[in-house]
Amino acid sequence: MELASFQTLMDELYGSVDAERGLPASVAWLCEEVGELAQAVRKGTPEQQLHELGDVLAWLSSIANQLNLSMEDAAQRYVTDPP
């Protein structure tokens, strides 16, 4: 799945709820999911790791949607001018 399609899907599924929650709470949820990903990387199975990667991607997409920014545009920096 393309990043833009995934970001659109997240907006269709959760956009109104995410907007109501707001950015500060969404960032807090992202931080929680990153912590769960870290734990899965250390002690989890590949299936648990994949699950947590998906959760992190979903929350990143939510935040990008709330900021009216494109995940593909964010990723493009690594194509055109990697740090």
HUDA-V355197 format. One record per residue. N is the residue number from 1. RES is the residue in three letters. D_FIRST is the distance of its C-alpha to the first C-alpha in Angstrom with 1 decimal. Layout:
n = {N/N}
res = {RES/RES}
d_first = {D_FIRST/D_FIRST}
//
This chain:
n = {1/2/3/4/5/6/7/8/9/10/11/12/13/14/15/16/17/18/19/20/21/22/23/24/25/26/27/28/29/30/31/32/33/34/35/36/37/38/39/40/41/42/43/44/45/46/47/48/49/50/51/52/53/54/55/56/57/58/59/60/61/62/63/64/65/66/67/68/69/70/71/72/73/74/75/76/77/78/79/80/81/82/83}
res = {MET/GLU/LEU/ALA/SER/PHE/GLN/THR/LEU/MET/ASP/GLU/LEU/TYR/GLY/SER/VAL/ASP/ALA/GLU/ARG/GLY/LEU/PRO/ALA/SER/VAL/ALA/TRP/LEU/CYS/GLU/GLU/VAL/GLY/GLU/LEU/ALA/GLN/ALA/VAL/ARG/LYS/GLY/THR/PRO/GLU/GLN/GLN/LEU/HIS/GLU/LEU/GLY/ASP/VAL/LEU/ALA/TRP/LEU/SER/SER/ILE/ALA/ASN/GLN/LEU/ASN/LEU/SER/MET/GLU/ASP/ALA/ALA/GLN/ARG/TYR/VAL/THR/ASP/PRO/PRO}
d_first = {0.0/3.8/6.5/8.4/6.6/6.6/10.1/11.1/10.4/12.5/15.0/15.4/15.9/17.9/18.9/22.5/23.1/21.6/23.8/26.8/26.3/26.2/25.2/27.7/26.8/23.0/23.8/26.0/23.3/21.0/24.0/24.6/21.0/21.5/24.8/23.3/20.8/23.9/25.8/23.2/23.1/26.9/27.6/24.6/23.1/19.8/18.5/19.9/18.4/14.9/15.7/17.1/14.4/12.1/15.1/15.6/12.2/12.9/16.4/15.5/13.4/16.5/18.8/17.1/17.3/20.9/21.7/20.2/18.3/15.0/12.9/12.0/15.8/16.5/14.5/16.2/19.5/18.8/18.4/21.5/23.7/22.9/25.3}
//
